[in-house]
C-alpha cells in the first residue's frame, strides 16, 4: 500500500502543476526540489533510526507528517505557495520507503525469503495507483490530481501501522550502534563508493521519465488512461523481474546485474527519444525491468551482503540521498530546459548518464569481481 501515492504522484503531479499555471521550468523546479530535499530527509531520519534503534517509530512518524503536508497541498494555488508545501512533503516522505525497504531486506535475510518477491508488492501498489488515477482523471479535471495523491497517502500511513514488530537482535545497543564517521568513511573511502555512484546514475537517468513523460505523452495525443497503462507496463515488467530476483542474482551477481541494468537504460532512453506511438512506448516502458529493477536489485543485494548490520539503515539513507536526492533532483532540474528546447529528444541526455554509470560499473567488475567490504563494525 505504501506506493499507491507514488503511483499517482509520479505520472500525474506534473499535470496538476501545469493545470495550476506553472511554467515548464517551474514544474521542473518543484519536482526536482521534492527529490533534492531527500538529501536531508533520508540520511537524517536514517541516522535517527540507527541511533534510537526504533526504525518502525521513525517510519510511522515521518509518514504521518508527510500526509499532513500532502493534505495541505490542495489549498495552495501559486508557485510560491506550492513549492514550500511540496518541500515539506518531500522531506518527510523521503525516509519512509528506504527505511521500510531496509526492514524488508533484513526480514527476507532473517527468514530465508526472496527479497524481490516482497518488493514486488510495492510495485503492484504503485501500479494500482497509476491505473486507478489514470482512469479517474479521464473524467476528472487535472486539478483533482492532488486530491488523489493526498487520499492515496492515507494508505501509506495505514501500511506503516501494519508492519510487524521488529525483533530485537542479541547484542543490540541502540545508543552506541552508530558511528557517523564510520558511515562517512564507508561511503567515500571504500569500493562501495564506485558501486553506489554507478547505481545512483542508473536511477538518476529516469528523471526525464519521472518528470516529463506524462507531459510528453499528452503532447503526442495520449489520454490519461493510456498514460496510466504505459506506467502499468513498466511496473508489470518490474514485478516480473522481482518475482525471479533470487535466481537472477544467483546467476549474474550484483556487479554484472548492475551492468545489465545500465546497458538496458542506454537502449531504453535512445528508444524513448525516437518513439512516437503507443506500441513503441509500451515496449520501451517494459524495459523498466532492466533500466530500473536490475540496477535496484543489484544495489539492494550488495548492501545485504556487504554492509555491516548496524550501518544498513544509514546505507539505505545515503543511497536515497545520493540517488533519489542529489543526482535525481539535479537531472530533473536539467530536464526542464532540455525538454523545453528539444522535446522528446531530451531522453538522449538520459542515455549519456547511463553511459557514465556503465563505465563506472564495468571498472568495478574489472577491478573487483568478488568484493567483500572491510568496514569496521
C-alpha positions in Angstrom: 0.0 0.0 0.0 3.0 2.3 0.5 3.5 3.0 -3.1 -0.1 3.8 -4.1 0.5 7.5 -3.6 3.7 7.4 -5.6 1.8 5.7 -8.3 -0.4 8.7 -8.5 2.2 11.4 -8.0 5.0 10.4 -10.4 2.8 10.2 -13.6 0.3 12.9 -12.8 1.7 15.6 -10.4 3.3 17.4 -13.3 -0.1 17.6 -14.9 -1.6 19.2 -11.8 1.3 21.7 -11.7 0.6 22.6 -15.3 -3.1 23.0 -14.6 -2.1 25.4 -11.8 -0.4 27.6 -14.5 3.2 26.8 -13.7 5.7 27.0 -16.5 7.9 24.1 -17.7 10.8 25.5 -15.7 8.7 25.9 -12.5 7.3 22.4 -12.9 10.9 21.1 -13.2 11.9 23.1 -10.1 9.1 21.8 -7.9 9.6 18.1 -8.9 13.4 18.5 -8.6 13.1 20.2 -5.2 10.9 17.4 -3.8 13.7 15.0 -4.8 16.6 17.3 -3.7 15.2 17.5 -0.2 15.8 13.8 0.2 19.4 14.7 0.6 18.4 16.0 4.1 15.4 13.8 4.9 16.7 10.3 4.0 20.0 10.3 5.9 18.8 12.4 8.8 16.0 10.1 9.7 18.1 7.0 8.9 20.6 8.4 11.4 17.8 8.8 14.0 16.6 5.3 13.3 20.1 3.8 13.8 20.7 5.9 16.9 17.3 5.2 18.5 17.1 1.6 17.4 13.4 2.2 16.7 13.1 2.1 13.0 9.3 1.5 12.9 8.6 4.5 15.1 10.6 6.8 12.7 8.8 5.3 9.7 5.3 5.9 11.2 6.1 9.5 12.4 7.5 10.5 9.0 4.6 9.0 7.1 2.1 11.0 9.3 4.0 14.2 8.8 4.2 13.6 5.1 0.4 13.0 5.0 -0.2 16.4 6.7 1.8 18.1 4.0 0.0 16.4 1.2 -3.4 17.3 2.7 -2.3 20.9 2.7 -1.2 20.9 -0.9 -4.7 21.2 -2.5 -5.2 24.5 -0.7 -2.2 26.1 -2.5 -2.6 27.9 -5.8 0.6 29.8 -6.7 4.2 28.7 -7.4 5.3 30.5 -4.2 2.7 28.6 -2.1 3.1 25.2 -3.8 6.9 25.0 -3.5 7.3 25.1 0.3 4.5 22.6 0.9 5.9 20.3 -1.7 9.3 20.6 0.0 7.7 19.6 3.3 6.0 16.6 1.7 9.2 15.5 0.1 11.3 15.9 3.3 9.1 13.7 5.5 8.3 11.1 2.8 12.0 10.7 1.9 12.9 8.2 4.6 9.7 6.2 4.7 10.3 3.9 1.8 14.1 3.5 2.2 13.7 2.5 5.8 10.8 0.2 5.1 12.8 -1.4 2.3 15.7 -1.9 4.7 13.2 -3.6 7.0 12.2 -5.9 4.1 15.8 -6.7 3.2 16.5 -7.6 6.9 13.3 -9.7 7.2 14.0 -11.6 4.0 17.5 -12.5 5.1 16.4 -13.4 8.6 13.6 -15.7 7.4 15.1 -17.1 4.2 12.7 -15.2 1.9 13.3 -13.8 -1.5 13.5 -10.0 -1.1 12.3 -9.5 -4.7 9.1 -11.3 -4.0 8.4 -9.0 -1.1 9.4 -5.9 -3.0 7.1 -6.7 -5.9 4.1 -5.9 -3.8 5.3 -2.3 -3.5 5.4 -2.2 -7.3 1.9 -3.6 -7.6 0.6 -0.9 -5.2 2.3 1.7 -7.5 0.5 0.0 -10.4 -2.8 0.3 -8.7 -2.2 4.0 -8.0 -1.2 4.8 -11.6 -4.0 2.8 -13.2 -6.8 4.0 -10.9 -5.8 7.6 -11.1 -5.3 7.4 -14.8 -8.8 6.1 -15.2 -10.3 8.6 -12.8 -8.6 11.6 -14.5 -10.2 10.7 -17.8 -13.4 12.2 -16.3 -12.0 14.4 -13.5 -10.0 17.6 -14.2 -6.3 17.6 -13.8 -6.8 19.9 -10.8 -8.2 16.9 -8.9 -4.8 15.1 -9.1 -3.5 16.5 -5.9 -6.6 15.3 -4.0 -6.0 11.8 -5.3 -2.4 12.0 -4.1 -3.4 13.2 -0.7 -6.0 10.4 -0.4 -3.6 7.8 -1.5 -1.1 8.8 1.1 -3.6 7.7 3.7 -2.9 4.1 2.6 0.8 4.8 3.2 0.1 5.8 6.8 -2.1 2.7 7.3 0.5 0.4 5.9 3.1 1.7 8.4 0.9 0.6 11.3 0.5 -2.9 9.8 4.3 -3.5 9.9 5.1 -6.4 12.2 7.3 -5.8 15.3 11.0 -5.7 14.6 12.7 -8.4 16.6 15.4 -7.3 18.9 18.7 -8.8 17.9 21.1 -10.0 20.6 23.8 -7.6 21.3 22.0 -4.5 20.0 22.8 -1.4 21.9 20.9 1.5 20.2 22.8 4.3 21.8 26.2 3.0 20.7 25.3 1.3 17.4 26.1 4.2 15.1 29.3 5.9 14.2 28.8 8.7 11.8 32.5 9.0 10.9 32.5 5.3 10.1 29.5 5.8 7.8 31.2 8.6 6.0 34.3 6.5 5.6 32.2 3.7 4.3 30.5 6.0 1.7 33.6 7.9 0.4 36.6 5.8 1.1 35.5 2.3 0.1 35.0 0.4 -3.1 31.3 0.7 -2.3 31.5 4.3 -3.5 32.0 3.2 -7.1 29.1 0.8 -6.9 26.9 3.3 -5.2 27.6 6.0 -7.8 27.0 3.7 -10.7 23.7 2.5 -9.3 22.7 6.1 -8.5 23.4 7.2 -12.1 21.1 4.4 -13.3 18.4 5.7 -11.0 19.0 9.4 -12.0 18.7 8.6 -15.7 14.9 8.1 -15.0 14.5 11.8 -14.2 13.2 12.7 -17.6 10.6 10.0 -17.5 9.5 10.8 -13.9 9.1 14.5 -14.6 8.1 14.9 -18.2 6.9 11.6 -19.7 3.3 12.4 -18.9 3.6 15.9 -20.4 5.4 14.5 -23.5 2.8 11.7 -24.0 0.0 14.2 -23.6 1.6 16.3 -26.4 1.6 13.2 -28.6 -2.2 12.9 -28.0 -2.2 10.1 -25.4 -5.1 10.1 -23.0 -4.6 9.9 -19.2 -5.9 6.3 -19.2 -3.3 5.5 -21.9 -0.6 7.2 -19.8 -1.7 5.1 -16.8 -1.4 2.0 -18.9 2.1 2.9 -20.1 3.1 3.3 -16.4 1.5 -0.1 -15.8 3.6 -1.7 -18.5 6.7 -0.5 -16.7 5.6 -1.7 -13.3 4.3 -5.1 -14.5 7.7 -5.8 -16.2 9.4 -4.7 -13.0 7.2 -7.1 -10.9 8.1 -9.9 -13.3 11.8 -9.5 -12.6 11.3 -9.1 -8.9 9.4 -12.4 -8.8 12.5 -14.3 -10.0 15.1 -12.0 -8.5 16.7 -14.7 -6.3 17.6 -16.7 -9.4 18.7 -13.7 -11.3 21.1 -12.5 -8.5 22.4 -16.1 -8.1 23.1 -16.3 -11.8 24.7 -12.9 -12.5 25.7 -11.5 -9.1 25.2 -7.8 -8.2 28.1 -6.2 -10.3 27.1 -7.9 -13.6 23.4 -7.3 -12.9 24.1 -3.6 -12.5 25.9 -3.6 -15.9 22.9 -5.2 -17.5 20.6 -2.5 -16.0 22.8 0.4 -17.2 23.1 -1.1 -20.7 19.3 -1.6 -20.9 18.9 2.0 -19.8 21.0 3.3 -22.7 18.8 1.3 -25.2 15.6 2.4 -23.5 16.3 6.2 -23.5 17.6 6.2 -27.0 14.3 4.5 -28.0 12.2 6.9 -26.0 13.8 9.8 -27.8 12.7 8.4 -31.2 9.4 6.6 -30.4 6.1 8.3 -31.2 3.3 5.7 -30.9 1.7 3.8 -28.1 3.0 0.3 -29.1 6.7 1.6 -29.2 6.3 3.4 -25.9 4.7 0.3 -24.3 7.7 -1.9 -25.3 10.2 0.7 -24.1 8.2 1.1 -20.8 8.5 -2.7 -20.3 12.3 -2.2 -20.3 11.8 -0.6 -16.8 12.5 -4.2 -15.6 16.1 -3.7 -16.9 16.8 0.0 -16.5 15.4 0.3 -13.0 14.7 -3.1 -11.5 18.1 -4.7 -12.4 20.1 -1.8 -11.0 17.9 -1.5 -7.9 18.2 -5.2 -7.1 21.9 -5.2 -7.7 22.4 -2.5 -5.0 19.9 -3.9 -2.5 21.6 -7.3 -2.6 25.0 -5.7 -2.5 24.0 -3.8 0.7 22.6 -7.0 2.2 25.8 -9.0 1.5 28.5 -6.3 2.2 27.2 -3.7 4.6 27.5 -4.3 8.4 24.1 -4.8 10.0 24.2 -1.7 12.2 25.1 0.6 9.2 22.3 -0.7 6.8 19.7 1.9 7.7 22.4 4.5 7.1 23.5 2.9 3.8 19.8 2.9 2.7 19.5 6.6 3.7 22.7 7.6 1.9 21.6 5.8 -1.3 18.3 7.6 -1.1 20.1 10.9 -0.6 22.5 10.4 -3.5 20.4 8.5 -6.0 17.0 10.0 -5.1 18.2 13.4 -3.9 21.4 14.9 -5.3 21.6 13.2 -8.6 18.0 12.6 -9.4 17.0 16.2 -8.5 19.9 17.7 -10.5 19.0 15.7 -13.6 15.3 16.5 -13.1 16.1 20.2 -12.9 18.1 19.9 -16.1 15.2 18.0 -17.7 13.1 21.2 -17.8 15.2 23.3 -20.1 16.2 20.1 -22.1 12.6 19.2 -22.7 11.7 22.8 -23.5 14.5 23.0 -26.1 14.4 19.5 -27.6 11.1 17.8 -26.6 11.4 14.0 -26.6 15.0 14.1 -27.9 15.9 15.2 -24.3 15.9 11.5 -23.5 19.2 11.2 -25.3 20.7 13.1 -22.3 19.5 10.2 -20.0 21.3 7.7 -22.3 24.5 9.7 -21.7 24.0 9.5 -17.9 23.6 5.7 -18.2 26.7 5.5 -20.3 28.7 7.2 -17.5 27.3 4.8 -15.0 28.2 1.8 -17.2 31.8 3.0 -17.3 31.9 3.0 -13.5 30.2 -0.4 -13.3 32.5 -2.0 -15.8 35.5 -0.6 -14.0 34.2 -2.1 -10.8 33.7 -5.5 -12.4 37.2 -5.4 -13.8 38.9 -4.3 -10.6 36.7 -6.1 -8.0 34.9 -9.1 -9.4 34.4 -10.5 -5.9 34.1 -7.8 -3.3 33.7 -8.1 0.4 34.0 -4.7 2.1 36.1 -4.3 5.1 34.2 -1.7 7.1 34.7 -1.7 10.8 31.6 -2.7 12.6 
